[in-house]
Amino acid sequence: MSWVETLRSALDAVRAHRMRSILTMLGIVIGISSVILTVGFGQGAQDKVKDQISALGSNLLIVSPGSTTSTTGVRGGFGSASTLTLQDAEAIGDATVAPDVERVAPQTSSSAELVNGTTNWTTSVVGTTTSWPQVRKRTLTAGRFFSASEAAQGANVVVLGADTASELFSGPVSPVGQTVSVDGAQLTVIGVLASSGSSSSGTSEDDQAVVPLSTAKRLTGSTNASVSTIYVEARDGSSLSAAYQEIEGLLTNLHGVSTTSADFSIASQQSLVATANSTNKTLTVLLAGIAGISLLVGGIGVMNIMLVSVTERIREIGLRKALGAAPRVIRRQFLVEASLLGLAGGVVGVIIAVVGAEVLPRLIDQPVSLSLLATAGAIGTSLVLGIGFGVYPASRAARLTPIDALRSE
């Protein structure tokens, strides 16, 4: 019997028991679609995290102060101390000391109520320098950022985040040129930041008011030179590690501490991405393993149905053997049937996964990134399952002797 005849015979056998074949494929369909969507969810989550972190600024290093310890021995978390100063930021920006650093943007942050007429909104007031938009990779949808002269004079100007502007101003009137009140001080809105769609440390990057650093100090009544964060942009991605080492060495010398007792911490975008992706991968593997159980159940279903098929067709097998069919032909016949069931289940599972990848993100606001390699691998897996779980039934059919098969009832 040729391969074409074997395939035609296998198709006839599958069509002869349509409902049984559909129920047999169901386990594989569920397993394949679950595995593909699970991997897609994991990949989508990784891409989303990567995009959000990249939106905070490329080639970015974030220098934060260390922790505090109270007189009673209670230790605060990282960032609770005031160990970073403007002098630290100026030293980091010195090209002779840190040649792999491109720009530096020190920043202070405090919460304040902004008032526009009868409308008020509490947001984060960020004090920084003119290099902040370049370091943080932020653009403006309206107006401009404050100038070096305005920063030096501590001018009463403010650049609003997209969400902050929409909360304080409504209608067709542009916020640019309007004034807002902060703790009694009148600040002129000179620009509105474009939405970044990201967040840092649980705070929305679109809900903030950016002012010159000296203006922020005056608003809060602060007289010291401490800053809450220093954002550092490396020259390029390949210089990030070198910039990290230069900053670490510089600050340990300036603060008179060692690397083991440092009163500051440095975080890179790569470390944030790696941490987030590690968590996502762990969850993806866990969920994929659970979905893989469905594949195992589906494979067992294929083997069970093929054993039933062998039992039902004993007389057919005996007749074909009596007419000269070799055991390998019988074995091939049942293996092809099992392969068709597995392959059909895989194809249907892929179709369901593709439809799910289009529909689910609209329902749960979570991206799903399907991989062509994973999809092809899923189809191959379903085929292997069909063959693997069809080996025993096929071998059992091939071992039947013609006389025993023909006289069975």
Buried (B, 14 or more C-beta within 10 A) or exposed (E): BEEEEBBEBBEEBBEEBEEBBBEBBBBBBBBBBBBBBBBBBBBBBBBBBBEBBBBBBBBBBBBBBBBBEEEEEEEEEEBBBBBBBBEBBEBBBEEEBBEBBBBBBBBBBEEBEBBBEEEEBEBBBBBBBBBBBBBBBBEBEBBEBBBEEBBEBBBBBBBBBBBBBBBBBEEEEEBBEBBBBBEEBEBEBBBBBEBBEBBBEEBBBBBBBBBBBBBBBBBBEBEEBBBBBBBBBBBEEEBBEBBBEBBBEBBBEBBEBEEEEBBBBBBBBBBBBEEBBEEBBEEBEEBBEEBBEBBEBBBEBBBEBBBBBBEEBBEBBBBBBEEEBEBEBBBBBBBBBBBBBBBBBBBBBBEBBBEBBEEBBEEEEEBBBBEEEBBEBBBEBBBBBBBBBBBBBBBBBBEBEBEEBBEEE
